[in-house]
Amino acid sequence: MSTPSGNASSGLSNTLADAMNFVRSIEETKSIQALTLDALLKQQIAALQSSGTTAIVDPEGNTVYNRPSRYDQLSALQASINAAVKAIQAAGTDSAKLAALGLSVSPQKNQST
């Protein structure tokens, strides 16, 4: 059986919990309002433009891989694409050079109507 003082204590705890939840909700609302699209875009641009590596470690703390940044990955990809385009341009329409690049040229069909 609960005592009258127990009910008062429980009511006080609920009131304090409600007040704390109200304060936390105001804080969370303010932090969400501070988050803007412009700030998020700037953060992503900064992350993409930063160079470096991230060490991937195993549970023992040994580095098993150094992952390059997105910027470095994109730079390497761009360099590879540029090299491939130059090689294709240099090959022109020479089927032997294109075949050496791993490209096959199929004979063009006359499309007269």
N, C-alpha and C positions, 0 to 999 in steps of 0.2 A: 504494500500500500504506500503510495507516495504522500509525502507530507506537504503542507502548504508552502513551506520554505523551499522545497524541491521544485515546485511548480514555478515559483518566482525566479529561481535560479535558471531554470530551463528557459523561461520567457526572456530573461536578460541575455542569455547566450544567443538565442535566436535573433534578438534585436541587434546585438553586436555583430553577428554574422551577416545579417541583412545590410547593416551600415557598411561593413567591410566590402561586401559584394558590390554595393553601389559605388564606393570609391574606386574599386578595381575596374568596374565597367567604364567609369569616366576616364581613367588613365588609358585603358585600351582604346577607347574611342578617339582620344587625343592622338595616340600613336598611329592609329590608322589614318586619321585625317592628315597627319604630317607626311604620309607616304603619297607621293605624287607620281604620275607617269613620267614626268621630266626627270625626277630623281632616279627612278628605276632605269630609264634609258641611259642616263649618265653612268650609273653603276655598271650596267652591262657593257657599255662602250669601254669603260676603264678596264674591266675584266678581260675583254677581248684584245685590247691593245697592250696589255702587260705581257712581258716576255719572261721566260724562266721555266723552271721545271718543278714538278711536285713529286716528292719521293713517295713511292708506294712501299710500305714496310710490312713484313710478316709479323705474326704475333710475338716473335722473339725480339723484334726491333731491328732486324736486318733489312737493309734496302734491297728490294727485289726488282725494282723498275723505277726509272725516272721518267715520269710522264711530262712531255712538253706542254707548254701552255697552248691555248686555242690559237693565239696569235702566231706562235711558231708553227703549229700544225697547218694553219691556213697559208702561211708564207711558203712552207714547203710544198703544199698542194699547188699553189699558184705557180711556183717555179717549175714544177713537173708539167703542168698544163702548158706553160709557155714553151718549154723545151719540146713537148710533143707537137705543138702547133708549128714551131720552126722546122722540125724534122719533116713534117708533112708538107709544108710549103717548099722545102728544099727538094723533096722527092718529086714534086709536081705531078705529072701524069705518067711518069716512068713506072710501069707495073713491077719491074724487078725491085726498084727501090721501095715501092709501097709494100711489096711482099716481104722485104727484109724488115720492115717496120711491123709486120704482122697484119697488114691490111690487104684485103683481096679486092681486085677491081673486077666487077662483072661487066661483060660486054653490054653496051647500051643498045636498047632496041629502038628501032625507028618507030616513032609514034605518029604516023601520018593518018589522017582521018579522011 
